[in-house]
Amino acid sequence: MSNHTTLKKALAELEKNKEQFEAVHCKTHCVVLAGPGSGKTKTLTTAIARTLKEEVIAPRAIACITYNNECAIELETRLSKLGVDTTGTNFIGTVHSFALTQIIMPYSRCVESNIPQDFKVADLKECRIAIENAYKKIYQDSGDPYKQWEFAKEKRNRELDRTLPIWKGHNKELAEFIEEYEQELRKKGLIDFDDMPLIAFRMIKENPWICDAIEARFPILFVDEYQDLGHGLHELVQLLCFDGNVRLFAVGDADQSIYGFTGANPELLQSLTLRQDVQTFQLKFNYRSGTKIVKASSAALNENRHYESPEDTPEGEIKFHPVNGGLEEQAYFIVNKLLAELNRKGFKNENIAILYRAAWLGDKIVEALEDQQLPYHRTDGNSLIKRSSKFARFIEDCAKWVTGGWKDAEPPFRKLHNQALIIVYGHHYTKNEEQQLALQLIDFLQNSRSITETANEWLLRFNQELVKPWMAVCRNNLQEWEICSELLEKTSPTSNKDMSLDLFAGKTEGTGRIILTTFHSSKGREFDTVILFGVNNNVIPSSRDKTSPKALKETRRLFYVAVTRPKNTLHLVFQKNNHSDFVADFSQRCEQE
């Protein structure tokens, strides 16, 4: 199917929903408020594809900013299916990556700044040393520098414009602590991740011509999950779109704002909808979940949202499972009884996801699954592959290619080559560098086809033949070379965690592997059947959540995200007589329905 035909079909599908169709064709600043299952990503990707076909003429392109690399990869996958080239001039990535690659790196040498010419991005150890040294200079006491840094970090990410009186007016010492920390980094030729949007903001603020240069390349800025991207992005949007001439297309849902600990603020999204120069569209239909789940979901927020289901939507099912005993007993109940019952009813394991509050809870599920020798696919913070790492995903894609993907060009070699170029050189490289890297990559991949290896054996060669020579010539400031070492350690034969290369490549995914992930990592995803594990009092909400109305409200939103993931069936598993208050509210709403 041609790219034109694919886009035409996607646009025709959106005609059934007036708000989606109008949003996709909007040619002014636009905000789409989209609840769970409302087709948010479909609206966003179709709008990008239409814009590139009808409005943006090469060499101009579009920029699309999203919360993390995992979201960026998902968008790239969907856009590729619509015929959008995600490896060329279009930018799809995080706000940090946008600030670094599209603002700081191209223009920092053209303006006055204290950024070292050949800067690197600081690792955790380097940041900790800078915090400790700065604390000693400013406070000169034996207090806890990291406790103080928590306050400093919040101030740093909130107050971007340091020319305003508020910067030092409220807490001069805290401001000086931040400035000294940054100086400690600069002395070593370093910036940190939080620096990126801050530096980008100040560069544009002090040099408005940079805004014109960005608009010349990216006339339209698309933003996914706006509510999760914090003050840095919001201030950049103000400069680029409302002080400048870049058009904004933002998508988000304040009810799914669950990253307050990173500086996210749902009020920033809401503030956009109040602007006279912004057109707002509200998507009210939930196309994902059964009617029973849609109606009950508002109870998770303890507020009414009046989301609707399309006609002829199945009712779906919600079940509550009080278990005698703690988390271990609940984990074994899920594995030994609930999964077995679902299997008897015809539910396949690959269509079942087990969700939990934090990765350490996933360890308990893993233990129970391994006792029964049941396969699983884990995508939380304790998973084998870091879903947030583009380098980790590149390694996985290479494994997919050599274990059979080469037959169907899935993934295509061009994609692997472009991924490698960005990993090694960023976005700027010579023709000779491009050709040399292509030869190295194809030589390794072709040789891997004829060798039978475990994941660990293959990774050892990957590290020796690709990583080491690439590290020697790398110019990319965002280096993740340690990922390969981490994978080697995790698959080490001594740890009894080595596996076939097929399994490492995810070849058995979707063929009997139960999905395990956290509430946070499940956002944006959907599953046929969802089991919520450990929804106990003092787990969600935790005792810490209960100390602050703001934290409690965000935790409610997190629970809301979790209960809106299933298409058909939702199971909630908790300790008998110790269930979460959220579960009680949810159960009450179910009874009313």
C-alpha positions as CSV (number, residue, x, y, z in Angstrom):
1,M,0.0,0.0,0.0
2,S,1.4,3.4,-1.0
3,N,2.1,6.1,1.5
4,H,-0.6,8.3,-0.1
5,T,-3.2,5.5,0.2
6,T,-2.2,4.7,3.8
7,L,-2.6,8.4,4.8
8,K,-5.9,8.7,2.9
9,K,-7.3,5.6,4.7
10,A,-6.2,7.0,8.1
11,L,-7.9,10.3,7.4
12,A,-11.1,8.6,6.3
13,E,-11.2,6.6,9.6
14,L,-11.0,9.8,11.6
15,E,-14.0,11.3,9.7
16,K,-16.2,9.3,12.1
17,N,-15.1,11.4,15.0
18,K,-15.7,15.2,14.4
19,E,-13.2,16.4,17.0
20,Q,-10.4,14.1,15.8
21,F,-11.0,15.1,12.1
22,E,-11.0,18.8,12.8
23,A,-8.0,18.6,15.1
24,V,-5.9,16.8,12.4
25,H,-6.8,19.5,9.8
26,C,-6.3,22.5,12.2
27,K,-3.9,25.1,10.9
28,T,-3.6,27.3,14.0
29,H,-2.2,26.6,17.5
30,C,-4.0,23.5,18.7
31,V,-4.4,21.5,21.9
32,V,-6.1,18.1,21.9
33,L,-7.3,17.0,25.3
34,A,-7.5,13.2,25.0
35,G,-8.7,10.7,27.7
36,P,-7.7,7.0,27.9
37,G,-8.3,5.0,24.7
38,S,-9.6,8.1,22.8
39,G,-7.2,7.7,19.9
40,K,-4.7,10.3,21.0
41,T,-1.7,8.8,19.3
42,K,-3.6,8.1,16.2
43,T,-4.7,11.7,16.0
44,L,-1.2,13.0,16.6
45,T,0.5,10.7,14.1
46,T,-2.1,11.3,11.4
47,A,-1.8,15.1,12.0
48,I,2.0,14.8,11.5
49,A,1.6,12.8,8.3
50,R,-1.0,15.1,6.9
51,T,1.1,18.2,7.7
52,L,4.2,16.8,6.0
53,K,2.2,15.9,2.9
54,E,0.2,19.1,2.6
55,E,2.0,22.0,4.3
56,V,5.7,21.4,5.0
57,I,8.0,21.4,1.9
58,A,11.5,19.9,2.1
59,P,14.1,20.8,3.3
60,R,11.8,22.0,6.1
61,A,10.6,19.4,8.5
62,I,8.6,18.9,11.7
63,A,9.7,18.4,15.3
64,C,7.8,16.1,17.6
65,I,8.7,16.1,21.3
66,T,7.5,13.4,23.7
67,Y,8.2,12.3,27.3
68,N,10.8,9.6,26.9
69,N,12.7,7.5,24.4
70,E,10.2,4.6,24.7
71,C,7.4,6.9,23.6
72,A,9.5,8.3,20.8
73,I,10.2,4.8,19.5
74,E,6.5,4.0,19.5
75,L,5.7,7.2,17.6
76,E,8.5,6.4,15.0
77,T,6.9,3.0,14.5
78,R,3.4,4.4,14.0
79,L,4.6,7.2,11.7
80,S,6.6,4.8,9.6
81,K,3.4,2.9,8.9
82,L,1.9,6.2,7.6
83,G,4.9,6.7,5.3
84,V,6.7,9.3,7.3
85,D,10.5,9.2,7.2
86,T,11.6,9.1,10.8
87,T,15.3,8.9,10.1
88,G,15.8,12.0,8.0
89,T,15.3,15.7,8.7
90,N,12.3,15.2,11.0
91,F,13.0,15.3,14.7
92,I,11.2,12.8,17.0
93,G,12.6,12.6,20.5
94,T,12.6,13.9,24.1
95,V,12.7,17.5,25.2
96,H,16.2,17.0,26.4
97,S,17.3,15.6,23.1
98,F,15.6,18.5,21.2
99,A,17.3,21.1,23.4
100,L,20.7,19.4,23.0
101,T,20.7,18.5,19.3
102,Q,18.6,21.3,17.8
103,I,19.5,24.3,20.0
104,I,22.6,23.8,22.1
105,M,24.9,21.9,19.7
106,P,24.2,24.0,16.6
107,Y,24.2,27.4,18.2
108,S,26.2,27.4,21.4
109,R,29.4,28.4,19.7
110,C,27.7,31.4,18.0
111,V,26.6,33.1,21.2
112,E,28.0,34.1,24.5
113,S,27.7,31.2,27.0
114,N,29.7,29.4,29.7
115,I,29.2,26.0,28.0
116,P,32.5,24.3,27.3
117,Q,33.2,23.8,23.6
118,D,33.6,20.0,23.7
119,F,31.2,19.4,26.6
120,K,30.0,15.9,27.7
121,V,26.9,14.9,29.6
122,A,27.7,14.2,33.2
123,D,27.0,10.7,34.6
124,L,25.5,10.1,38.1
125,K,28.9,9.9,39.8
126,E,30.1,13.2,38.3
127,C,26.8,14.9,39.3
128,R,27.1,13.7,42.9
129,I,30.7,15.0,43.2
130,A,29.6,18.4,41.9
131,I,26.7,18.5,44.4
132,E,29.0,17.6,47.3
133,N,31.7,20.2,46.4
134,A,29.1,22.9,45.8
135,Y,27.4,22.2,49.1
136,K,30.7,22.5,51.0
137,K,31.5,25.9,49.4
138,I,28.0,27.4,50.0
139,Y,26.8,26.0,53.3
140,Q,30.1,25.1,55.0
141,D,28.5,22.6,57.4
142,S,28.2,18.9,57.8
143,G,24.5,18.7,56.6
144,D,23.1,16.4,54.0
145,P,23.9,17.8,50.5
146,Y,21.5,15.5,48.7
147,K,18.5,16.5,50.9
148,Q,19.3,20.1,50.2
149,W,19.7,19.3,46.5
150,E,16.1,18.1,46.3
151,F,14.9,21.6,47.1
152,A,17.5,23.1,44.8
153,K,16.5,20.8,41.9
154,E,12.9,21.8,42.2
155,K,13.8,25.5,42.1
156,R,16.2,25.0,39.2
157,N,13.7,23.3,37.0
158,R,10.9,25.8,37.9
159,E,12.6,29.1,37.7
160,L,14.3,29.2,34.3
161,D,14.6,33.0,33.9
162,R,17.4,34.0,36.3
163,T,17.1,37.6,35.4
164,L,13.9,37.9,37.5
165,P,14.0,39.0,41.1
166,I,12.5,35.7,42.3
167,W,15.6,33.8,41.4
168,K,17.5,35.0,44.5
169,G,14.8,36.9,46.2
170,H,13.2,34.0,48.1
171,N,16.3,32.0,48.9
172,K,19.6,33.5,47.9
173,E,21.6,30.6,49.4
174,L,19.7,28.0,47.4
175,A,20.2,29.9,44.2
176,E,24.0,30.2,44.9
177,F,24.1,26.4,45.6
178,I,22.6,25.8,42.2
179,E,25.0,28.2,40.5
180,E,28.0,26.7,42.2
181,Y,27.0,23.2,41.3
182,E,26.8,24.2,37.6
183,Q,30.2,25.8,37.9
184,E,31.6,22.6,39.3
185,L,30.3,20.8,36.2
186,R,31.6,23.4,33.8
187,K,35.1,23.3,35.2
188,K,35.2,19.6,34.1
189,G,33.6,20.3,30.7
190,L,30.2,18.9,31.7
191,I,26.5,19.6,31.6
192,D,23.7,17.5,33.1
193,F,20.3,16.5,31.8
194,D,18.4,19.2,33.6
195,D,20.8,21.7,32.1
196,M,19.6,21.0,28.6
197,P,16.2,22.8,28.6
198,L,17.6,25.5,30.9
199,I,20.5,26.3,28.6
200,A,18.3,26.1,25.5
201,F,15.8,28.5,27.1
202,R,18.4,31.1,28.0
203,M,20.1,30.9,24.6
204,I,16.8,31.7,22.8
205,K,15.8,34.3,25.4
206,E,19.0,36.2,25.0
207,N,19.3,35.6,21.2
208,P,15.9,35.8,19.5
209,W,17.4,35.1,16.1
210,I,17.8,31.4,17.2
211,C,14.0,31.2,17.4
212,D,13.9,32.4,13.7
213,A,16.5,29.8,12.7
214,I,14.5,27.0,14.4
215,E,11.2,28.2,12.8
216,A,13.0,28.1,9.4
217,R,13.6,24.4,9.9
218,F,10.6,23.4,12.0
219,P,7.6,25.5,11.2
220,I,5.4,23.2,13.3
221,L,6.1,21.7,16.8
222,F,4.2,18.7,17.9
223,V,4.2,17.8,21.6
224,D,2.9,14.4,22.9
225,E,1.9,14.0,26.6
226,Y,2.3,17.7,27.2
227,Q,1.2,17.3,30.9
228,D,4.4,15.2,31.6
229,L,7.0,17.5,30.2
230,G,7.4,20.1,32.9
231,H,8.3,23.8,33.1
232,G,11.4,23.5,30.8
233,L,9.3,22.5,27.8
234,H,6.5,24.9,28.7
235,E,8.9,27.9,28.7
236,L,10.5,26.7,25.4
237,V,7.0,26.5,23.9
238,Q,6.3,30.1,25.1
239,L,9.4,31.3,23.3
240,L,9.1,29.3,20.1
241,C,5.4,29.3,19.5
242,F,3.9,32.4,21.2
243,D,6.8,34.8,21.2
244,G,8.0,33.3,17.9
245,N,6.3,31.9,14.8
246,V,6.4,28.1,15.3
247,R,2.9,26.6,15.2
248,L,2.0,24.3,18.2
249,F,0.1,21.0,18.1
250,A,-0.1,19.6,21.6
251,V,-1.8,16.5,22.9
252,G,-2.3,15.5,26.5
253,D,-4.5,14.6,29.4
254,A,-4.2,16.3,32.8
255,D,-5.8,13.3,34.4
256,Q,-2.8,11.2,33.3
257,S,-0.2,13.5,34.8
258,I,1.8,11.0,36.9
259,Y,5.4,12.4,36.8
260,G,5.2,15.1,39.4
261,F,8.5,13.9,40.8
262,T,10.2,15.0,37.6
263,G,8.6,18.5,37.6
264,A,5.6,17.7,35.5
265,N,2.6,19.9,36.2
266,P,-0.9,19.3,34.7
267,E,-1.7,23.0,35.2
268,L,0.7,23.9,32.3
269,L,-1.5,22.0,29.8
270,Q,-4.6,23.5,31.2
271,S,-3.1,27.0,30.9
272,L,-2.7,26.5,27.1
273,T,-6.4,25.8,26.8
274,L,-7.2,29.2,28.3
275,R,-5.3,31.1,25.6
276,Q,-7.4,33.0,23.0
277,D,-4.9,32.1,20.2
278,V,-5.2,28.3,20.9
279,Q,-8.0,26.1,19.5
280,T,-8.9,23.3,21.9
281,F,-10.4,19.9,21.0
282,Q,-11.8,17.5,23.5
283,L,-11.9,13.8,22.7
284,K,-14.6,12.1,24.7
285,F,-15.0,8.6,23.3
286,N,-13.0,5.7,24.8
287,Y,-12.5,3.2,22.0
288,R,-10.4,0.9,24.1
289,S,-12.3,-0.4,27.1
290,G,-15.6,-2.1,27.8
291,T,-18.5,0.1,28.8
292,K,-18.3,-1.1,32.4
293,I,-14.6,-0.2,32.7
294,V,-15.2,3.3,31.1
295,K,-18.1,4.1,33.5
296,A,-16.3,3.0,36.6
297,S,-12.9,4.6,35.7
298,S,-14.1,8.1,37.0
299,A,-14.2,6.6,40.5
300,A,-10.4,6.2,40.3
301,L,-10.2,10.0,40.2
302,N,-13.0,10.5,42.6
303,E,-14.4,12.9,40.0
304,N,-16.8,12.6,37.1
305,R,-15.3,12.9,33.5
306,H,-18.3,11.7,31.5
307,Y,-16.3,9.7,29.0
308,E,-18.4,7.7,26.6
309,S,-18.1,4.4,24.7
310,P,-19.1,4.0,21.0
311,E,-22.3,2.1,20.2
312,D,-22.1,-1.6,20.3
313,T,-19.1,-1.6,22.7
314,P,-19.0,-4.8,24.8
315,E,-19.6,-4.4,28.5
316,G,-16.3,-5.8,29.7
317,E,-15.7,-7.3,33.1
318,I,-14.3,-6.1,36.5
319,K,-13.5,-8.5,39.3
320,F,-12.1,-8.0,42.8
321,H,-9.9,-10.7,44.5
322,P,-9.3,-10.3,48.2
323,V,-6.5,-12.6,49.3
324,N,-5.6,-13.9,52.7
325,G,-2.0,-12.9,53.2
326,G,0.6,-10.4,52.1
327,L,2.2,-9.7,48.7
328,E,3.8,-13.1,48.4
329,E,0.5,-14.8,48.9
330,Q,-1.1,-12.5,46.4
331,A,1.6,-13.2,43.8
332,Y,1.1,-16.9,44.1
333,F,-2.7,-16.5,44.0
334,I,-2.3,-14.8,40.6
335,V,0.1,-17.3,39.2
336,N,-1.4,-20.6,40.6
337,K,-5.1,-19.7,40.6
338,L,-6.1,-16.7,38.6
339,L,-3.9,-17.3,35.5
340,A,-5.0,-21.0,35.5
341,E,-8.6,-19.9,35.6
342,L,-8.2,-17.4,32.8
343,N,-6.4,-20.1,30.7
344,R,-9.3,-22.5,31.2
345,K,-11.7,-19.8,30.0
346,G,-9.6,-19.4,26.8
347,F,-7.5,-16.3,27.7
348,K,-4.0,-16.6,26.3
349,N,-1.0,-15.6,28.4
350,E,0.3,-13.2,25.8
351,N,-2.9,-11.1,26.1
352,I,-2.6,-10.8,29.8
353,A,-0.7,-8.0,31.6
354,I,0.2,-7.9,35.3
355,L,0.6,-4.3,36.5
356,Y,2.0,-3.1,39.9
357,R,3.0,0.1,41.6
358,A,6.8,-0.3,41.6
359,A,9.5,-2.6,40.1
360,W,10.2,-4.3,43.4
361,L,6.7,-5.7,43.4
362,G,7.4,-7.2,39.9
363,D,10.2,-9.2,41.5
364,K,7.6,-11.0,43.6
365,I,5.5,-11.9,40.5
366,V,8.7,-13.0,38.7
367,E,9.5,-15.4,41.6
368,A,6.1,-17.0,41.5
369,L,6.1,-17.3,37.6
370,E,9.6,-18.9,37.6
371,D,8.5,-21.4,40.3
372,Q,5.8,-22.5,37.8
373,Q,8.2,-22.2,34.8
374,L,5.9,-19.7,33.1
375,P,7.5,-17.4,30.5
376,Y,7.1,-13.6,30.9
377,H,8.1,-10.4,29.2
378,R,9.1,-7.7,31.7
379,T,9.2,-3.9,30.8
380,D,9.8,-2.2,34.1
381,G,12.9,-0.7,35.6
382,N,14.3,-4.2,36.5
383,S,13.8,-5.6,33.0
384,L,16.7,-6.9,30.9
385,I,16.3,-4.3,28.2
386,K,16.0,-0.6,29.2
387,R,13.0,0.5,27.2
388,S,14.0,4.1,27.7
389,S,17.4,3.6,26.1
390,K,17.7,4.0,22.4
391,F,21.0,2.2,22.4
392,A,19.5,-0.8,24.2
393,R,16.7,-0.9,21.7
394,F,19.2,-0.7,18.9
395,I,21.0,-3.7,20.3
396,E,17.7,-5.5,20.5
397,D,16.8,-4.5,16.9
398,C,20.2,-5.9,15.7
399,A,19.4,-9.2,17.4
400,K,16.0,-9.2,15.7
401,W,17.6,-8.7,12.3
402,V,20.2,-11.6,12.7
403,T,17.6,-14.0,14.1
404,G,15.4,-13.8,11.0
405,G,14.4,-10.2,10.5
406,W,16.8,-10.0,7.5
407,K,14.4,-12.2,5.5
408,D,11.6,-9.7,5.6
409,A,13.7,-6.5,6.1
410,E,12.2,-6.1,9.6
411,P,13.8,-4.1,10.9
412,P,15.2,-2.7,7.7
413,F,19.0,-2.3,7.5
414,R,18.5,1.4,6.7
415,K,16.8,1.9,10.0
416,L,19.7,0.1,11.9
417,H,22.3,2.1,10.0
418,N,20.6,5.4,10.8
419,Q,20.2,4.4,14.5
420,A,23.9,3.6,14.6
421,L,24.9,6.9,13.0
422,I,23.0,8.9,15.6
423,I,24.4,6.8,18.4
424,V,28.0,7.3,17.3
425,Y,28.0,10.8,15.6
426,G,24.8,12.5,16.6
427,H,23.2,14.2,13.6
428,H,26.4,15.4,11.9
429,Y,28.8,13.1,10.0
430,T,30.8,13.0,6.8
431,K,30.0,10.7,3.8
432,N,33.1,8.7,4.6
433,E,32.1,8.2,8.2
434,E,28.6,7.1,7.0
435,Q,30.1,4.5,4.6
436,Q,32.7,3.2,7.1
437,L,30.1,2.7,9.8
438,A,27.7,1.0,7.3
439,L,30.5,-1.5,6.4
440,Q,31.3,-2.3,10.0
441,L,27.6,-2.9,10.8
442,I,26.7,-5.0,7.8
443,D,29.9,-7.1,8.3
444,F,28.9,-7.8,11.9
445,L,25.3,-8.6,11.1
446,Q,26.0,-10.8,8.1
447,N,28.6,-12.8,10.1
448,S,26.1,-13.2,13.0
449,R,23.6,-15.0,10.6
450,S,25.9,-18.0,10.2
451,I,26.9,-18.4,13.9
452,T,24.9,-20.2,16.5
453,E,25.3,-18.2,19.8
454,T,23.7,-17.5,23.1
455,A,22.7,-13.9,23.9
456,N,25.8,-13.5,26.0
457,E,28.2,-14.9,23.4
458,W,26.6,-12.6,20.7
459,L,26.8,-9.6,23.0
460,L,30.5,-10.3,23.6
461,R,31.2,-10.1,19.9
462,F,28.9,-7.0,19.6
463,N,30.9,-5.3,22.2
464,Q,34.3,-6.3,20.7
465,E,33.5,-5.7,17.0
466,L,31.2,-2.6,17.2
467,V,31.1,-0.9,20.6
468,K,34.8,-0.6,21.1
469,P,35.7,0.9,17.7
470,W,32.6,3.2,17.8
471,M,33.6,4.5,21.3
472,A,37.0,5.5,19.9
473,V,35.4,7.8,17.2
474,C,32.2,8.8,19.1
475,R,31.1,12.5,18.9
476,N,27.6,12.0,20.4
477,N,27.2,13.8,23.7
478,L,24.6,11.4,24.9
479,Q,26.7,8.3,25.4
480,E,25.1,5.0,26.7
481,W,28.0,2.6,26.1
482,E,27.6,1.1,29.6
483,I,24.3,-0.5,28.4
484,C,26.2,-3.2,26.6
485,S,28.3,-4.0,29.7
486,E,25.1,-4.1,31.8
487,L,23.5,-6.6,29.3
488,L,26.6,-8.7,29.4
489,E,26.5,-8.8,33.1
490,K,22.8,-9.6,33.2
491,T,23.2,-12.5,30.7
492,S,26.4,-13.8,32.2
493,P,26.4,-17.7,32.4
494,T,27.5,-17.4,36.1
495,S,24.2,-15.6,36.9
496,N,22.2,-18.4,35.2
497,K,20.4,-15.8,33.2
498,D,21.9,-16.4,29.7
499,M,19.3,-17.2,27.1
500,S,19.0,-18.0,23.4
501,L,19.5,-15.1,21.0
502,D,15.9,-15.7,19.8
503,L,14.6,-15.1,23.3
504,F,16.8,-12.0,23.7
505,A,15.5,-10.6,20.4
506,G,11.9,-11.0,21.6
507,K,11.1,-13.6,19.1
508,T,8.9,-15.5,21.5
509,E,7.1,-12.3,22.5
510,G,3.4,-12.7,21.9
511,T,3.6,-16.5,22.1
512,G,2.8,-17.3,25.7
513,R,4.8,-14.7,27.6
514,I,2.8,-12.8,30.2
515,I,3.5,-9.1,30.2
516,L,4.8,-7.5,33.5
517,T,5.1,-3.8,33.9
518,T,4.5,-0.9,36.4
519,F,1.6,1.5,36.5
520,H,3.9,4.2,35.2
521,S,5.3,2.2,32.3
522,S,1.9,1.0,31.3
523,K,0.8,4.6,30.3
524,G,0.0,4.8,26.7
525,R,-0.3,1.0,26.3
526,E,-3.3,-1.3,26.1
527,F,-3.9,-5.0,26.9
528,D,-6.8,-7.4,26.5
529,T,-6.8,-8.5,30.1
530,V,-5.2,-6.6,33.0
531,I,-4.4,-7.8,36.5
532,L,-3.5,-5.2,39.1
533,F,-1.3,-6.7,41.7
534,G,-0.8,-5.5,45.3
535,V,-3.4,-2.7,45.4
536,N,-3.2,-2.7,49.2
537,N,-3.4,0.1,51.7
538,N,0.0,1.8,52.1
539,V,1.1,0.5,48.7
540,I,-1.3,2.7,46.7
541,P,-1.5,5.2,48.2
542,S,1.7,4.8,50.3
543,S,2.1,6.4,53.7
544,R,4.3,9.0,51.9
545,D,1.5,9.8,49.4
546,K,-0.9,10.5,52.2
547,T,1.3,13.3,53.7
548,S,0.5,15.7,50.8
549,P,-2.8,16.5,49.1
550,K,-0.8,17.1,45.9
551,A,0.9,13.7,46.1
552,L,-2.3,11.9,46.9
553,K,-4.1,13.5,43.9
554,E,-1.2,12.4,41.6
555,T,-1.4,8.8,43.1
556,R,-5.1,8.8,42.3
557,R,-4.2,9.7,38.7
558,L,-1.7,6.8,38.6
559,F,-4.4,4.4,39.7
560,Y,-6.7,5.9,37.0
561,V,-4.0,5.2,34.4
562,A,-3.8,1.5,35.6
563,V,-7.5,0.8,35.5
564,T,-8.0,2.2,32.0
565,R,-5.4,-0.1,30.4
566,P,-7.6,-3.1,29.7
567,K,-9.8,-3.6,26.7
568,N,-12.1,-6.3,28.1
569,T,-11.3,-7.6,31.6
570,L,-9.9,-6.0,34.7
571,H,-8.9,-7.9,37.9
572,L,-7.8,-6.2,41.1
573,V,-5.9,-8.4,43.6
574,F,-5.3,-7.1,47.2
575,Q,-4.9,-8.2,50.8
576,K,-8.2,-9.1,52.5
577,N,-9.3,-6.3,54.9
578,N,-6.3,-4.2,53.8
579,H,-7.4,-2.9,50.4
580,S,-6.6,0.5,49.0
581,D,-9.1,3.2,49.6
582,F,-9.0,3.6,45.8
583,V,-10.2,0.1,45.4
584,A,-13.2,0.8,47.8
585,D,-14.2,3.8,45.7
586,F,-13.8,1.8,42.5
587,S,-15.8,-1.1,43.8
588,Q,-18.6,1.2,45.0
589,R,-18.9,2.8,41.5
590,C,-19.0,-0.7,39.9
591,E,-21.9,-1.7,42.1
592,Q,-23.8,1.5,41.1
593,E,-23.3,0.7,37.5
